[in-house]
Amino acid sequence: MGWGIAQWRDLTWRFLPEGGGRKFSGILLTFTLAGLSGGTTWLLIYLSGEVAETLAIAMEGICLASCLGARSLHRAAIEVLTPLQSHDLVHGRLMLNRYVGRDTENLSQAEILRALVETIAENTTDGAIAPLFFGIIGGAPLAMAYKAVSTLDSMVGYLDPPFTNLGWCSAKLDDLLTWLPCRFTVIAVAIFSGKPLQVWRLCQRDAPQDPSPNSGWSECVFAATLGVQLGGWNYYRNQPKFKPLLAEPHQPLEVATVIQALTLMRASVIGLLGIGIPLKLLIALS
C-alpha cells in the first residue's frame, strides 16, 4: 500500500502543477485506494468461503488483525524505552526517529517521553480503536478501507506544500471517519481514569485548541488521565511548530508514564471488544 501511494504521489508531483489538478489526483487516489483495499479484502473472504466457511472466518480474522496497530505500537514504545532505561539518549532518539515525524536528534529524555505518549494517544484512536470500530460495523473489508484512508493521511495528508492539494481529500476523510471512534476513546479513557468529569472538563477546555478535530482530544484525554501535560514546541525538518498545551503538569513525564499509556490503550481496545462483540452477536441472532 505504501509503495503504491508513493508512486502515485511522485507521478502527481512530476506531471501535475500545484492546484486543482493535484487536488483531483488526491481525491481519485483516496477513493481508488479505499475501494481497492476494501474490495480486495471482500473478494479474498468470499473466495475463501467458497472453499470452506471456517477458512473464510480465518481469512477475515487475519485481514482484520492486519489493520490493528496496537501490538506494533507497544513493540515500538518498548524499543524506544529500553535504551532510555540505561540512560542511552542517543540510541533512544534513533529508535524514536523510526516512528515519529518530528526531528529527534536534539530531544531531551522528557521530550522523547512526551513524543511517545503523544504517539500512543493518537495511534490508540487511529491504529487500534478506529479499525476495530469499522471492523465491528462492516467486517474486515470496511476496516481495510479505513486503514487505506488512514495510511494515506499519514503519508500525504499534510497542510504544507507540496502536499496541500494532493493530501486534502485523505486528510478530510480521515478526520470525518475517525471522529466517532475518537470520541469512544475519550469516553473510555476518561472512565478508566476514575475521575471522568475532571478529565472531560480538561478535554473540553484544551482539546479544541488543537487544529485537528481528533488528535487533540485523544492526546488530551491521555494527558489528563496520566496527570501530565502534552504539547509544546516540536521541530519538523528544522522548522519549529507549536502544539497547544494539553492538561496540567501534575506529574513529570517518566518511563512509567509511557507504560501507563500503553495500559490505557489496551484497556480501550478491550472495552470496545466488550461492547462490540456482544452487540454484533445480538444483531446476528435477531
N, C-alpha and C positions, 0 to 999 in steps of 0.2 A: 504493500500500500504506500509506504513512504517513498519507495523508488518511483512509483507512478506519479505521485504528487510532484516530486522533484523534477521529473521530465516535463510534465505539463507546465510547471512554473517557469522553467528555463525557456521553453518554446514560446510561452506568452511574452516573457521579457524580451526575447530576441526579435519577434515578428510584430508585436502589437505596441503602439505608443501608449503612454500614460493617458488614462481617460476612460471613456465608455467602452472601448474595445476590451480593455483589461477587466473591467467590471463584468462584462458579459461572459468573458472567459472564466472568471471566478464563479459566476452563477452556474454556468454549464458544468464546470468541474465539480462543484458541490453536489448537484443533484445526480450527475452521472456516477460519481464515486459512491454516494449513498445508495443509489438504486442498484448498482452492480454488486455492492457488498451485501446488501440485504437479499437481492435476488439470487446470487450465487449460493448464499447460505441456505436459502429455502430449497433450492434445487438439490443441494447435497443431502439435505434431510429427507426430501421427497424420494430421491433415488435410493437412499439407504432404507427407507420404509418399504420400497418395492422388494427389497431382499428379505428384510425381517424387521418387525416392529421394534424389537429390542435394539437393533442396530441403529434405527432412526433416533431412538431415545438417547443412545450413547453418542451419536453424532451431534445431536442438539446440545447435550451436556458439554462436549468438547468445544463446540463453537462458542457457547456462552462463557465457558471458563476462559477462553482466549481473549474475551472482551474485558475481563475483570483485572484490574491492575493492583489489587490490594497486596497480593503476595510479593510482586516485584517491587512495589513501593516500600514494603517492610524490609526487603533484602537490601535495597538501595540505601535506606536510612542506616541500617546496621553497618554497611560498608563505609559510610562516612563517619559514624560514631566510633568505630573501632580504633582508628589512628588518634582520634581526639582523646580517648581514654588513656593513651600513652603519651599525651601532650605533643603529638606529631602534627602540627598545624599545616605544614607544607603538604603532607600526604592527604590530610583531611580536605584541604582546598582542592587538590587534584581530583579526589573522588567526587566531591560536590559538583565540580565543573561538568561531570558527565550527565547530571540530572537537572540542572537549572540553567536558565538563560542569562542570568546576571553574571557580571565579572566576579571572579572568586579569588584572584591571585593576592589581593591585599586584605582579605576579610580576617577579622579577629575571631576568636572562638565563639564569642557571643553572637557575632553576625552570622557565622556558619550555622549555629543552632537556630537562630531566627529563620534563616533561609530554609532549614529542614522543616521546622514547624509550619511555616507558611506553605511549603510544598505539600506536606502531608495533609494539611487542612484543605487546600484547593483540590488536590487529587482524590481525597476521600469522596468528594462530590463527583468530579469529572471521571475518575478512573474506576470507582467502585460502586457508589450508590446509583448514579445515573444509568450505567449499562445494566445493572441488576434491575432497576426500576423498569426500564423498557423491555428487558427480558421477561419479567413477570407479566407485563401487559401483552406483549406480542411475540414472545419467544425469542430464540436466538437471531432470527432474521432482523427483527426490529433493533435488538441490541447491537448487532453488527452494523446496521445502517447508522445508528447513533455514534458508534465508535469511529466510523469513517468521517463523520462531520467533526467530531472532537479532534481527531488526528489532523484534519485539515486546518482547524482553528489553531492548533499548536504549531503548525508548520508555516502557515501563510496568513493567519488571522491577526495581523498587526496593523496599527494605525499609521505607522511611519512608512514613507516611501522606501523601496518600490512596492511594498506590499499593500498599500492603502486600498486600491481598487480591486486587485486580484483577491484579496482576503476578506473583502467587505461582506459577501454573502455568507461564507462559512462562519465568520465571527458573529453575525447577527443571528443566524440559525442556531448556532451553538448556544448563544445566550438564551434564546427562546426555549429550546429543548431542555436546557439544564435548569431552568427557573424552578420548576416544581420539585425535582429531586434535591435541589439545593435547599429548599425550604424544609423538606423532610430531614435533611442532615442537621439543619439548625435546630429544629424541634427535638430531634433525637438526642443530640449532644447536650442541649440545654436540660433535658430531662435527666440524662446521666450525670450531669454536674451536681445534682442535688439542690441546686439553687436556681431553678428555671426562670423565675421572674426577674431576678437580678441580672442574669445572663441576657435575657431577652431585652431588658431596658438598655444595656450596654450595646447590644446589636442594633437596636433602633436608633441609638444616639450616633454611633460611629460608622456602621456598615454603609449607609447611604453616601458617605463622603467618597467612597471608592468609585471610580468611573465604571467599573464592571458591576452589572446587576447581580452577580452571583459570587465572585471570588471574595469580595469584601465581606459578605455575610458568612461564607464558610470560614474565612480566617478569623473573623471577629468572634464567632461563637467558640472556636477553639481557644483563642486568646483569653476570653472572659472566663471560660471553664478552667483553664490552667492557671489563671491568675497572673498572666504575663502580658506584655504589650508587644504587638507586632506592628509592622510598617516602619517607615523611616526612609533614609536615603539608600538607594541602590544605584549601581552603575551598570550600564548596558553598552558594550563596545566603547567604553571610556566616556560615555555620556551620562551625567547624573540625572536621576529621576526620583522624585519624592513620592512615596506612597503614604496615604493618610495613616495617622497613628490610630491603632485599634485597641480598645480596652485600656486597663490600667496596669502599671508595672508593680503589682503587689509582690511578685516573686521574681528572682533572677532567672534568666534562661540557663538551664543546666542540661546535662546529658539525660537526667531523669525526666525532664520536661518532654523530650522527644519520645521517650519510651511511653510516657503517659498519653501523648498524642496518638501514637500507634495503637494503644489500647482503646482510645475513643473511636478510632477508625474501625477497628474490629467490632466493637460494640454496636456501631451504627449499621454495619453490614448485617450482623446477626439480628438486630432489631427489624430491619426491612424484610429479611427472610422470615422472621417470626410472624410478621403481618401478611406478607405477600403470598407465601405458600399456602396457608390455610384458606385465604380468600380465593386463590386460583383453584384449589380443590373444591371449594364450596360452589364456585361458578360451574366447574366441570360436572359436578354431580347434580346440579339443579336442573 
